[in-house]
Amino acid sequence: MGKSKPRPWTKAWRSIKGKLEQTTVRQWILAVLVFIGIFGILSINISPVGYKLEVGEVARQDIRVSRDMENRAQTERQRQAAAARAEAEAKADPNFYIVNHATVVAAEEKLTAIFAIVADARPEPEPAGEEPEIDQSPFKPVDVQKQLAQQLEIVLPLQVVDQLVSADSLAYNTFVAECRRIIMEQMQQRIAEAELDNTMERIRVLIAQSEISAQLQDAAFAVAAQVVEPNLALDHQAVEQKRLEAMEEVEPVVVKAGEIIISDGTVVEPEHVQLLKDLGLYREGIDYWALLGLFGIVTLLLVVYGLALHKYRPEVILSESRLAFVGSVLILVTLITKIMSLVPWLLIMHLTPIALAGMLVTMLLDYRTGYLTVTFLSVASGIIFQSLPVVVQGLVGGLIAILSVSKVSQRGELMRAGFIVGGSNFLVMITFGLLLRDSNLILHSYLGVINGLICSVSTIGSLPYFESVFSITSAIRLLELTNPNHPLLRRLLMETPGTYHHSIIVGNLAEAAADAVGADGLLARVGATYHDIGKVKRPIFFVENQIGNDNPHDKIAPSLSTLIIISHVKDGLELAREHKLPDVVSAFIAEHHGTDLVKFFYHRAQEHNGDTVEEKDFRYPWPKPQTKETAIVSLADAVEAAVRSLSKPNPGKIEGLVRKIIRERLDDGQLDESNLTFQDLNKIADAFSKVLVGIFHGRIEYPETITREDIVGVKNEGKGKP
């Protein structure tokens, strides 16, 4: 039997276990520190903070409210009182009563039962032509009266019962039909307790106008008096709606900042203690159950956050600097939010900088991590302020911020993103103001716009510091490095123009190839621009800079030439450190040759020394390309130099040479650590070929000199002269 396929959860657990095994102790320490920081900040709401006063004690200081606070308990009491008043008013209002169909059905059933008992007591009708027997009914009127009282609790006068039992069939049948019609028509109408007498008078009139015989009209009214009753019941749904409307109309009871609730020297009364408790200022000790709940919430949020990173951005978990950056943003924004909650102004909650976190994380990492961060911080802000509008505003503003900065290439564009975020916050506040009927929220909706602008300005100001501290480079920083006025690029241009031109072409090749395989094209272009920066130390020793000069390598040994060539990587790294280039750019300098062989001087050394030459002495001693971007630049570097050496390049020659070089690099193991697939290599070769064909396209050959005779001859030819 074949092996059964592993279950999905088993496969997922193995994947998570593999990632956990790759993490280091430092990463676990970072995760624990983030948890402690966030839990500590949020637990301030639960820890005992306030005053401990007993009834009868004399207050030793003025106790003031530090910020505008809603007295939730008093507000709730006023709302309950308003609801009780509304309910009492509704019960006294007939409009809140509806016809109880159960009462109508009960009346009809009672009427049917009365007629059934009377019908059983009536004598059987005699066939036509026969004289009726005297007293053929087995029941006496008194027996029917007792039966109605016992079974239906109906009390009819004996005279009425006697009339109904002894009436002829036609009169009785008319009585039953008309009596049922009149009574049920009235029972379908609204009959209040106070209107019962009026209803009975109306029934008396209807009976008099009906086809009931005059002898049985009193009996019909007597039956109606026993059956008809008030049929209204309270409309509980309408009453509850009135209760809710009354509660919503109650304005929150707000204690203003600076208001003294207990003065110095005042004897503490029970209402003082209750007020402190209502405002959350009464210290009763640590609420361990609340802390346990908060512990569970923070743990759950961070676990979900970590699992989502593992699925969508595992490199963030495996990178200590990136993990530290994300944790710092979470703690920093949570701390700012908590500090803002201590400010004595209720509406400051709408300045919570959730969008700041979304912008920073998106620009320095990626949008997926930004989504996770914004969601986490929105929930945290809800815990701090205990407000649904703040959570929704944080989510909407944060997500809009991520979408607005996902393709930002200049710092000025961050201000535009700030206005977009501000507009979204403005709309959220307006809609919640309408939903909650909160005119104060609508009036201060401008705070949403201010929030967006503050977040964008804060992002512009803090971005360089986060880049420097956590060694993370944003797209804006990369674009700044492409400025030709950068000291290193100016030096590269002035001192090594051939290398500069070579780097620009390599950058174009690398960017096109990176875009083709889904890598970072901007990073590849910037890395290519700086990859040969070390050649400014000894420019004359590199062939692209030897125009018009003798080749110094012709006068020195191949081994020394190799050392000079290899040293441009070391020189480049020194210049990168000196000018504080980001690590992601320095990686291109270190890895663009990997452990490649300096073939020209290796073969020259073999010509002079034969088999005594060791290959390892002529290889670069640097790391192989570790990323797709550095591997692409490595290939572009080799391809550009090789194609430039072609005497008469054409599309076929160019593509053949490109694929040959890529295959050689692959066979030499230079791409083993770069995560490039064979499909990627094919796309890279196509991209290289397309760009190089555009660069080395065919041109019209112009004569070196054009004489006067040539010009005149052309003119004469145009005039038809020989």
Secondary structure, 3 states (H helix, E strand, C coil): CCCCCCCHHHHHHHHHHHHHHHCCHHHHHHHHHHHHHHHHHHHHHCCCCCECCCCCCECCCCEECCCCEECHHHHHHHHHHHHHHHHHHHHHCHHHEEECHHHHHHHHHHHHHHHHHHHHHCCCCCCCCCCCCCCCCCCCHHHHHHHHHHHHCCCCCHHHHHHHHHCCHHHHHHHHHHHHHHHHHHHCCCCCHHHHHHHHHHHHHHHHHCCCCHHHHHHHHHHHHHHCCCCEEECHHHHHHHHHHHHHCCCCCEECCCCEEECCCCECCHHHHHHHHHCCCECCCCCHHHHHHHHHHHHHHHHHHHHHHHHHCHHHHHCHHHHHHHHHHHHHHHHHHHHHHCCCCHHHHHHCCHHHHHHHHHHHCCHHHHHHHHHHHHHHHHHHHCCHHHHHHHHHHHHHHHHHHCCCCCCHHHHHHHHHHHHHHHHHHHHHHHHCCCHHHHHCCHHHHHHHHHHHHHHHHHHHHHHHHHCCCCHHHHHHHCCCCCHHHHHHHHHCHHHHHHHHHHHHHHHHHHHHHCCCHHHHHHHHHHCCHHHHCCHHHCHHHCCCCCCHHHHCCHHHHHHHHHHHHHHHHHHHHHCCCCHHHHHHHHHCCCCCECHHHHHHHHHHHHHHCCHHHHECCCCCCCCHHHHHHHHHHHHHHHHHCCCCCCHHHHHHHHHHHHHHHHHCCCCCCCCCCHHHHHHHHHHHHHHHHHHCCCCCCCCCCCCHHHHHHHHHHHHCCC
